[in-house]
Every structure is written in structure tokens, then in C-alpha cells.
Amino acid sequence: MAQIKGTKKRFFEVKVPLTATKVHVYGASPEELEGRVVRIDMTRSLRGKNLELRAKIKNNNGTLEGIPVSLEVMPSYIRRSVRKGTDYIEDSFETECKDAKLRIKPFMIARKRVSRAIRNALREGAKKHLESHVKVRTAEEVFSEITSNKIQKEISIKLKKIYPLALCEIRVAEIVPEKKKQTAA
């Protein structure tokens, strides 16, 4: 939507249900802000865990709401966490939740160097647990559980039987955009 020249811009408040902070976005009107993606740094609220939330603005009768689109742990946090003499395990897969399709990338750090078989068992165990956990929840519930560290704690406890982990994180969790079907012309 094109902006009319000479329109006065101002700040609009966007409510993001996942965070306690209020986000202010600069624009001409709430209609113009619809669909814009806002990045929110959640490091302070999560006590030093560098997490970035991306939320898409939706206009509900004049009130602006931020719907979570993705959560991502910053690479600097991961680099700080990995130590010499340890192995890291990561994976990437897509899974269905109640209302959307999610791409989830778990990241785990073992306490010592481990064999490939153990790394594979940890990867498979995390994937199996996440797929069964996400299937019965909405995308918003999944995002809130990731920010509150609930899912990561469950995975860590479950995988401790295979090998103890120094760190268990969901590096990326994002809603996969639906592909529009192309019609043959």
C-alpha cells in the first residue's frame, strides 16, 4: 500500500503476547503497518540468553497485535557456549503443530567428545520427542514453551539417559510459510 505524500507519521503501540514489553512502531497508519515484521531482542528478559523473536503485525479493529513468526538463538550465544573437548549435535526438520507447519532446529552440546552413534541417538531422540510434543500444541504455545525453557528442559532430562548434555537449546523455531499453488496458464 502506497503512502500518501504529506501524511504525518507517528508511533503505534504493538502488543506482543509472548513478551511483557511494549513495542512501538513508526508509521502513518495502522493499516500501513499490517504485515510488517518486527524484531524483538529478548536477551534481558531471559537473563542473558540471546534470543530474537520475530513477530508479524496484524491489525484487529485498530489495535495492533504481534503474532510470533520465528524464534532464533543468536550465533554469538552458541559460540560462547561451545567449549574445547566437547561435541555439538544439531538437526533440522519440519513438523506439524495444530495450526501451522514448523521448522525446528535443536542444538545440543555433549559434556565430552562422543562417538557418531551416540550423536545420532541424541539427534533421533530429540527429534522424536519434539515431534510428539509439538503435534498437540498450537504454534503460539510452542513459542511460549521455548522462551520459558520448558521444552529444552524436558529434552535434556530425556536424553540424559543416552548421554549427559552440557546444553540443550532450540536454536531456531519458525513457522514455514505455505507455498501458493501455481496454476498452469
Summary of the structure (lengths in Angstrom):
residues: 185
radius of gyration: 19.5
end to end distance: 27.5
largest distance: 64.7
contacts: 523
relative contact order: 0.15
helix: 27%
strand: 35%
